[in-house]
Amino acid sequence: MSEQILEKLIKKVSKLPGLGPRSSRRVILHLLKDKEKLFLPLIQDMNDVADKIKSCIECGNLDETDICSICRNTSRNKSVVCVVETVADLWAMERSNVYTGQYHILGGVLSAIDGVNPDQLNINSLENKLKNKDFTEVIIAISATLDGQTTAHYLADRLSKLNVKVTRLAHGMPVGGELDFLDDGTIAQALKARNEL
């Protein structure tokens, strides 16, 4: 009986990103080695997150309140909004400690293969936000994949009717990158986006 319960939990954990059946089994067995110090506190923390964390009604970020700490922060630039795919992307932008404006989480990118169309993304709410507030610039900060590029072009076209400048994050050579290790697409993009020194 206990083996069935364990296998059920391992299967569920293996569906998490970056974890397969073997990794999940190792994680679960490690947690069970010391239930009191590892497993039970984790269960409590997960219950707390499930009960208290919600999506911000302004940008889609996660917080304990209806409006997240970023949107509540009065020192942030209220005239610029950065459009990202996911909460993880928003957190990555925040880690840079460079961007100080507002955010809008799309909830993914357009994808014909996965059947994701514009109605399934938070595009209408982005348009409403831009119409109802005094934004001067929209920064599109989504992945440089084919679906990301398609989404960026779609957004730029759709937002062109509004009185707002639409920009995109630069793509190209990463800091510390060596030419020999870069793919052709990255090198081509770096050449196109070159700046005068």
CORMOUR-V428917 format. One record per residue. N is the residue number from 1. SS is DSSP state (h for helix, s for strand, l for the rest). PSI is psi in whole degrees, -180 to 180 (NA if undefined). NEAR is the number of other C-alpha atoms within 8 Angstrom. Layout:
BEGIN
n: (N:N)
ss: (SS:SS)
psi: (PSI:PSI)
near: (NEAR:NEAR)
END
This chain:
BEGIN
n: (1:2:3:4:5:6:7:8:9:10:11:12:13:14:15:16:17:18:19:20:21:22:23:24:25:26:27:28:29:30:31:32:33:34:35:36:37:38:39:40:41:42:43:44:45:46:47:48:49:50:51:52:53:54:55:56:57:58:59:60:61:62:63:64:65:66:67:68:69:70:71:72:73:74:75:76:77:78:79:80:81:82:83:84:85:86:87:88:89:90:91:92:93:94:95:96:97:98:99:100:101:102:103:104:105:106:107:108:109:110:111:112:113:114:115:116:117:118:119:120:121:122:123:124:125:126:127:128:129:130:131:132:133:134:135:136:137:138:139:140:141:142:143:144:145:146:147:148:149:150:151:152:153:154:155:156:157:158:159:160:161:162:163:164:165:166:167:168:169:170:171:172:173:174:175:176:177:178:179:180:181:182:183:184:185:186:187:188:189:190:191:192:193:194:195:196:197)
ss: (l:h:h:h:h:h:h:h:h:h:h:h:h:h:l:l:l:l:l:l:h:h:h:h:h:h:h:h:h:h:h:h:h:l:h:h:h:h:h:h:h:h:h:h:h:h:h:h:h:h:h:h:l:s:s:l:l:l:l:l:l:s:s:l:l:l:l:l:h:h:h:h:l:l:l:l:l:l:l:s:s:s:s:s:l:l:h:h:h:h:h:h:h:h:h:l:l:l:l:l:l:s:s:s:s:l:l:l:l:l:s:l:l:l:l:s:l:h:h:h:l:l:h:h:h:h:h:h:h:h:h:h:l:l:l:l:s:s:s:s:l:l:l:l:l:h:h:h:h:h:h:h:h:h:h:h:h:h:h:l:l:l:l:l:s:s:s:s:l:l:l:l:l:l:l:l:l:l:h:h:h:l:l:h:h:h:h:h:h:h:h:h:l:l:l:l:l)
psi: (-48:-32:-38:-42:-45:-46:-37:-45:-43:-41:-42:-44:-33:-14:-8:149:134:-1:130:-172:-42:-48:-43:-43:-45:-43:-50:-45:-36:-44:-36:-17:-36:79:-43:-40:-27:-58:-52:-42:-35:-43:-44:-45:-40:-39:-42:-45:-45:-37:-36:-26:134:167:136:133:-15:-49:-22:-2:166:136:176:-9:164:-33:122:168:-31:-48:-29:-18:110:-14:-6:153:115:1:-5:135:134:122:121:164:-47:170:-39:-37:-39:-46:-37:-43:-41:-36:-27:-21:29:-43:132:18:-157:172:162:122:122:-36:17:-164:161:139:113:-39:-43:-1:29:116:172:-32:-19:-5:164:56:-41:-42:-31:-46:-44:-41:-44:-32:-34:-7:164:64:141:-18:141:122:120:113:65:166:155:24:172:-45:-37:-43:-43:-45:-42:-44:-41:-46:-45:-42:-45:-34:-8:-21:-22:158:67:142:132:122:169:145:143:150:152:-145:131:155:129:1:147:137:-42:-26:-2:148:164:-40:-41:-43:-44:-44:-39:-38:-44:-36:18:152:156:139:NA)
near: (4:5:6:7:8:8:8:8:8:12:10:8:9:12:8:8:5:4:11:9:9:7:9:13:9:8:8:9:8:8:10:9:6:9:9:7:7:10:11:9:9:8:8:8:8:8:8:9:8:7:6:7:11:9:9:13:7:8:10:10:10:10:12:8:8:9:10:13:7:7:10:7:7:5:4:9:8:9:10:12:13:12:13:14:13:10:11:6:9:12:8:8:10:9:6:7:7:6:7:7:11:14:10:12:14:12:8:7:11:13:9:7:5:5:7:11:9:8:7:6:12:11:10:7:7:9:9:8:8:11:8:6:6:8:11:9:11:13:12:12:10:10:7:8:6:6:10:12:11:9:10:11:8:8:9:9:8:7:10:9:6:7:6:11:7:11:8:8:7:5:9:11:10:5:4:4:8:6:7:4:6:10:6:6:6:11:12:9:10:11:8:6:9:6:4:3:2)
END
